Amino acid sequence: MFRQSIFKTIYIIFFLGVLAIASYYLYSNIAKADPIVGTNGDTKLLDFGGDIGARQIFVRISGKDGEMIVKRSFTSYCSQKLSGFENSVKIDSLVNLGGDEKLIEISGPVGVHAENRQYFFLDSNRCPKPLSFAKNGLVVYNIYSDEPSFKLIDYNSDGYLDIGAEYRNYDKNPLVDGVRDIYLSRPDKSSFVYSRSESFTWESECKECSGTIK
């Protein structure tokens, strides 16, 4: 009788131990739920199609540090630091760069009236990787406009979108005159390289034309 009581006690302790471990795993991987983005962040479910499918994307700012988080599976996440943002960030859309290439576009206000943007693709591990912008030997991972206005247009007719960032021309009349820096997408589709700048006047530009993103 005494031996049966000992076995029963051991069994109960073992069962409670297994239950505790299972509860901890449940809390660590499920109950903890998704990352909290707060009022200065954003989250969206974006459908990449193909083998990647739909993925939940999170962006958030903590102080001056920001990050993008991709939910790879029910319990697995992958993150990447953001660049150039200040107090808030949001997910704009999933941009079809061309072919099967899709980019995550995020943006946020900076300064008085400027806007910062970053573009990300998902690598083979479903982790976000920022596209770089190269100009005159300088490589950064964000682009901004003080108008703010950006154009996603295939400037060189290669079947892939390029980016035109527009700025006020303070050497002339900044309310009327602007300068557009054009960056062409590279063949590897992981970067944009500065091509040229062109002057224009706002009065002659159609900001509602297709390809213009505000």
N, C-alpha and C positions, 0 to 999 in steps of 0.2 A: 504493500500500500504506500509506504514511504517512497519507494523507488518510483512508483507511478506518479506520485506527486512531484518528484524532482524532474522527471521527463516532461511532465505537463508544464512545469514552470519554465524549463529550458525552451520548450516549444513556443510558449507565449512570448518569451523574451526574443526569440529568433523572429517570430512573426512581427512583433512590434518594430524590430530593427529593420526588417525588409520594408515595412510600411513607412518608416521614417525616411529611409533612403529614397523610396519611390516618391514620397511627398516632396522631398528636397529637389529631386530631379524635375518634378512637375512644376514647382515654383520657379526653379532656375531657368527652365526652357519654355514654359508655357504661361504660367500665371503671371510672370513678370511682364508678359505681353510685349507689344512693339515699342520702339523708342518713342519718347515723348518729345514732340517738336515745339510745343508751346505756341504762344500767339505770334512769335516772330519767325516761325518756321512753317513748313508745309509738308503734306504727304499726298501722293497720288498713286493710283494703280495704272501703270502704263503697259500696253500690250506691244511687245517687240515682234511678235509673230515668230514663225520658224521654231527652232529648238529652244529658244529662250522663253518664249511665251510671255504671259503677263507677270509683271513684277511690281511689288509695292516699293515705292521710292520715298525716302524721307530726307528732308533737309532741315537743318536747325542751326541757330547761332547761340553760342554761349560766350558772353563777353565779346571779345573780338575774334574768337575762334569759331569757325563754322565747320560743318561736316555734312557729307552726303552718305546715306546708309541705304544699301540695297538688301532687301529680304530675299536671300537665295533659296531658302527652304523654310519649312515650318519652324525650325529651331536654329537656322544658320543665317548670319548677317555678314556683310562686308562693307567697310567704310572708306572714305577718302576725304581729306581735308579740303576746305574751300579756300578761295583766294579772292581778295579784293572787296569783300562785303563788309558792311558796317553793323547796322542794327537789325536788319531783317532780310529774309530771302524767301523766294517762292519758286515753285516749279511751274514753268510756263507751258511746255508741251513736249511732245516727242517729235522731233524734226526728222523728216526723211531726207537725208543728205544726198541720196542718189543710189541707185541699185538697191541692195539690201541693207545699206548702212543707215542706222538710226541713231540719233543723238538726243540726249536729254538736255533741254535748255532750261537754265535757271537764271533768275535775275533778282536784283534788289536795288533800292535807291541808295545813292552815295552823294555826299556833299549837299549842295543846295538844290540842284535840279538835274543831276546826272544819274545815269543808270549803269550798273555793273552787270556783266553777264559771264557765264561759263557754260561750256558744252562738254558733255561726257558721253563716252561709249562704254559698253560692258565688254570686258575681256573674256577669254575662254573660261575663266573661273566665275563668271557672272559678277565681277567686281567692277566698280566705276573707275574709269580712268579719264582724266581731264585732257582735252585737246589743247595744244600749245599754240601761241601766236608769236611768230618770229618777225622782228623788224630791225634792220640795221645791226644785226648781231646780238640783239637783246631778245631773250625768250621768256615769255610770261604765260600764265595759264588763265588769264581773264582778259576781257576787253570791255571798254566803257565808252559811253557817248554822253556829251554834255548838252545835247539838244533836248531830251535824248531821242535818238532814232537809229534804228538798224535796218539794213536791207539784206535779205537772204536771196541772192540771185546767182544764176549761173553766168558769171561775167565772161568766162573764157570758152563757153559752149562745149565743155567736156562731159556734160551729163551729170555733174555734181555741183551742189550749191556752194557758193562763196559768200563772204560776209563783207558788207560795207558799213563801217561805223561812221556816223556823221557828227560833226563838231561845228560850233559857232566860229566864224572867222572874225576874230577880234582885231585883225589888221584892217578890216573894212567895217561894215555895219553888221554887228553880230545878230541883229534882229532880222536881217534880210539875207546876208551872205553866209555860206557854209563851206566846209571842206569835208570831203568823204575819203576816208582811208579804206582801200580795198585789199582784202586778204583772200588769196586763192587757196582752196583746199588742196593738200598734197596728194599724190597718188596712193600713199598708204592710208589716207583718210584719218590720220591721227594728229594732224596739225594743219594750221593755216599759216601761209607765208605772205608777208606784205608784198604787194605788187606795185601799187601806185596811189597817188592822191589826185583828186580832181575837185575843182571849185564848182560851185553851183549857187543859185539863188533860191530861197525858199518859195518865192512867188512862182517860179517856173517848174517847181516840183509838185507832183501829184502824190500826196502822202496816203491816199486811199487806194493807190494802185496795188495790184496783186504782187506779192513778193515783199511788200513793206510790212514790217512787224513793229508795232508800237508797244 
